[in-house]
Amino acid sequence: MGTHALLSASSAHRWMHCNKSARLEESFENTTSIFAEEGTFMHELGELKLSRYIGAVKESIYKKKLKELQSNEFFNLEIEEAVEVYVAFAIELIEATKQRCKDPIFLLEQRLDFSKYVKSGFGTGDLVIVADGTLEIVDLKGGKGVAVSAECNPQMQLYALGALILFDCLYDIQTVRMTICQPRLDNISTYELSAEELLTWAEDVLKPAAQLAWDGEGEFDPSEYTCKFCRAKATCRARAEKNLKMARFEFRQAALLTKDEVAEVLSQADDIAKWCKDIWAWAEARAIDGEDFEGFKIVSGRSNRAYGDEKSVIEKLTEAGYSDDEIYARNLKGITALEKVLGKKVFSEVLAGLITKPPGKYTMVSESDKRQAVTVINTAAADFKEDI
């Protein structure tokens, strides 16, 4: 997927708001994760399948590369099905475009340069379509934790900007449409704006923020939104000062807190908890490597007993006269594990009507959470009223 620029599209949500974080992160190693590697693999598989569909790769080369990908550690039925959802969506889009335009352009994993507005800025568009005054960008997301929206998404707008710069001199592009396809969460999100609106955003919002970030100027703006994937999040002083300021709040006795005071605590409690977890993990990793932190030490954690050689254990128990029922446990696989074995489609068909999903346990979240609020019925109060 290539190297990442200082002001990458994927981190735009951070450096556009917390400008100084870009240069601060330079002092930290840019490591990868198993989730990032899995995402890269999904993109490679998706690109190969779409390349075959649009005729950009010979069948013999396709089969050879597919075989290589199928031997990859990340290849499994669940991943393949997720990629197939993206491929099917992309093909549907490609065919619809062909119906309305005689000479559309289709590009896969296209490098998109937006350095006109962001120094050394570039990204990669998974699928770029240009047809009849419309520029379309599709981005595959492999994550299964949080659904990502395309609406006012700076990463998507940077990709679109790069594509607009690339093609606007040749085509009269009026409309820009950006879509995020996140198969593992059944999330397809589309956002549309005019080319003029995109260029206005680039000039008035993006360019000034990018210049500040490049120069190491501007502001620190620690928040759940900006800190989540920042490499400096554990030891960032701005984040620490924000959280410690709240932690030093001079509360009165708990029984005398007003609802407004409680709301103020709740509004930052989650960020404080995450900050504490991040800084603990950072310090623990360094302590294990030999650094000292006054008042703390490294100890051996609790461990569980394990069989040294299961085959020998079975042999010994069998020799001692124990039956299979006494030695082995036979349990039904969990829903997620079984779904991976059968595949989502077969799983849904074979076990139709046999899977239930009870209501989740009530939990309180901030108003920014996208889940629908529920009306909690006080059953004890309701029963009391009925008795009356």
Backbone hydrogen bonds, N-H to C=O, Kabsch-Sander energy under -0.5 kcal/mol:
donor,donor_aa,acceptor,acceptor_aa,energy
8,S,5,A,-0.8
8,S,6,L,-0.8
9,A,122,F,-0.7
12,A,9,A,-1.4
14,R,11,S,-1.5
15,W,11,S,-2.0
16,M,12,A,-2.1
17,H,14,R,-1.0
18,C,14,R,-3.8
19,N,17,H,-0.8
20,K,219,E,-1.6
21,S,18,C,-1.6
22,A,19,N,-1.1
24,L,20,K,-1.7
25,E,21,S,-2.2
26,E,23,R,-0.8
27,S,24,L,-1.2
28,F,25,E,-2.2
31,T,29,E,-1.5
37,E,33,S,-2.3
38,E,34,I,-2.0
39,G,35,F,-2.2
40,T,36,A,-2.3
41,F,37,E,-2.1
42,M,38,E,-2.2
43,H,39,G,-2.0
44,E,40,T,-2.1
45,L,41,F,-2.4
46,G,42,M,-2.5
47,E,43,H,-2.7
48,L,44,E,-2.1
49,K,45,L,-2.1
50,L,46,G,-2.2
51,S,47,E,-2.5
52,R,48,L,-1.9
53,Y,49,K,-1.6
54,I,50,L,-2.4
55,G,52,R,-0.7
56,A,51,S,-2.9
57,V,51,S,-0.8
62,Y,58,K,-2.7
63,K,59,E,-2.5
64,K,60,S,-1.8
65,K,61,I,-2.7
66,L,62,Y,-2.8
67,K,63,K,-2.0
68,E,64,K,-1.6
69,L,65,K,-2.4
70,Q,66,L,-2.4
71,S,67,K,-0.8
71,S,68,E,-0.7
72,N,69,L,-1.5
75,F,72,N,-1.5
80,E,76,N,-2.5
81,E,77,L,-2.5
82,A,78,E,-2.0
83,V,79,I,-2.4
84,E,80,E,-2.2
85,V,81,E,-1.7
86,Y,82,A,-1.6
87,V,83,V,-2.8
88,A,84,E,-2.8
89,F,85,V,-2.1
90,A,86,Y,-2.7
91,I,87,V,-2.7
92,E,88,A,-2.2
93,L,89,F,-2.0
94,I,90,A,-2.6
95,E,91,I,-2.8
96,A,92,E,-2.1
97,T,93,L,-2.0
98,K,94,I,-2.1
99,Q,95,E,-1.5
100,R,96,A,-1.0
101,C,97,T,-1.5
105,I,130,V,-2.2
107,L,128,V,-2.5
109,E,126,D,-1.8
110,Q,125,G,-2.2
112,L,123,G,-3.2
113,D,111,R,-0.5
114,F,112,L,-0.6
114,F,121,G,-1.7
115,S,121,G,-0.6
117,Y,114,F,-1.9
118,V,114,F,-1.8
121,G,118,V,-2.5
123,G,112,L,-2.1
125,G,110,Q,-3.1
126,D,124,T,-0.6
127,L,138,V,-1.5
128,V,107,L,-2.6
129,I,136,E,-2.7
130,V,105,I,-1.9
131,A,134,T,-2.4
134,T,131,A,-1.8
135,L,175,T,-2.9
136,E,129,I,-3.2
136,E,134,T,-0.5
137,I,177,R,-2.6
138,V,127,L,-2.5
139,D,179,T,-2.7
141,K,181,C,-2.6
153,N,150,A,-1.7
157,Q,153,N,-2.3
158,L,154,P,-2.0
159,Y,155,Q,-2.1
160,A,156,M,-2.6
161,L,157,Q,-2.1
162,G,158,L,-2.4
163,A,159,Y,-2.2
164,L,160,A,-2.6
165,I,161,L,-2.4
166,L,162,G,-1.6
167,F,163,A,-2.1
168,D,164,L,-2.6
170,L,167,F,-1.7
171,Y,167,F,-2.5
173,I,171,Y,-1.7
174,Q,133,G,-2.9
175,T,133,G,-2.3
176,V,193,L,-2.9
177,R,135,L,-3.1
178,M,191,Y,-3.0
179,T,137,I,-2.9
180,I,189,S,-3.0
181,C,139,D,-2.7
181,C,179,T,-0.5
182,Q,180,I,-0.6
182,Q,187,N,-3.5
185,L,182,Q,-1.7
186,D,183,P,-1.6
187,N,182,Q,-2.3
188,I,186,D,-0.6
189,S,180,I,-2.3
191,Y,178,M,-2.7
193,L,176,V,-2.3
195,A,174,Q,-2.4
198,L,194,S,-2.0
199,L,195,A,-2.3
200,T,196,E,-2.0
201,W,197,E,-2.2
202,A,198,L,-2.2
203,E,199,L,-2.1
204,D,200,T,-2.8
205,V,201,W,-2.3
206,L,201,W,-2.4
207,K,202,A,-2.5
209,A,205,V,-1.5
210,A,206,L,-2.8
211,Q,207,K,-2.1
212,L,208,P,-1.9
213,A,209,A,-2.3
214,W,210,A,-2.6
215,D,211,Q,-2.1
216,G,212,L,-0.6
216,G,213,A,-0.8
217,E,212,L,-2.8
227,C,223,S,-2.8
228,K,224,E,-1.1
230,C,227,C,-1.3
233,K,230,C,-1.3
235,T,232,A,-0.6
236,C,232,A,-1.1
240,A,236,C,-2.1
241,E,237,R,-3.0
242,K,238,A,-1.9
243,N,239,R,-2.2
244,L,240,A,-3.1
245,K,241,E,-1.8
246,M,242,K,-1.2
247,A,243,N,-2.3
248,R,244,L,-1.7
249,F,246,M,-1.6
251,F,249,F,-1.8
256,L,253,Q,-2.4
257,L,254,A,-1.3
262,V,258,T,-2.3
263,A,259,K,-2.4
264,E,260,D,-1.9
265,V,261,E,-2.0
266,L,262,V,-2.8
267,S,263,A,-2.1
268,Q,264,E,-0.6
268,Q,265,V,-1.3
269,A,265,V,-1.4
270,D,266,L,-0.7
272,I,268,Q,-2.3
273,A,269,A,-2.4
274,K,270,D,-2.2
275,W,271,D,-2.4
276,C,272,I,-2.5
277,K,273,A,-2.0
278,D,274,K,-2.5
279,I,275,W,-2.6
280,W,276,C,-2.0
281,A,277,K,-2.2
282,W,278,D,-2.1
283,A,279,I,-2.3
284,E,280,W,-2.7
285,A,281,A,-2.1
286,R,282,W,-1.5
287,A,283,A,-2.4
288,I,284,E,-2.3
289,D,285,A,-1.0
290,G,287,A,-1.4
291,E,286,R,-2.6
296,F,293,F,-2.2
313,V,309,D,-1.9
314,I,310,E,-2.5
315,E,311,K,-2.1
316,K,312,S,-2.4
317,L,313,V,-2.3
318,T,314,I,-2.5
319,E,315,E,-2.4
320,A,316,K,-1.5
321,G,318,T,-1.5
322,Y,317,L,-2.2
327,I,323,S,-1.4
328,Y,324,D,-3.3
331,N,329,A,-0.6
338,L,334,G,-2.7
339,E,335,I,-2.5
340,K,336,T,-1.7
341,V,337,A,-1.4
342,L,338,L,-2.6
343,G,339,E,-2.6
347,F,343,G,-2.7
348,S,344,K,-2.3
349,E,345,K,-2.0
350,V,346,V,-3.0
351,L,347,F,-2.0
352,A,349,E,-0.9
354,L,351,L,-2.2
355,I,351,L,-0.5
356,T,354,L,-0.5
369,D,366,S,-1.7
376,V,374,V,-0.7
377,I,375,T,-0.6
378,N,376,V,-0.6
379,T,377,I,-1.3
382,A,378,N,-2.4
383,D,379,T,-2.7
384,F,380,A,-2.0
385,K,381,A,-2.1
386,E,382,A,-2.0
387,D,383,D,-2.1
388,I,384,F,-1.6
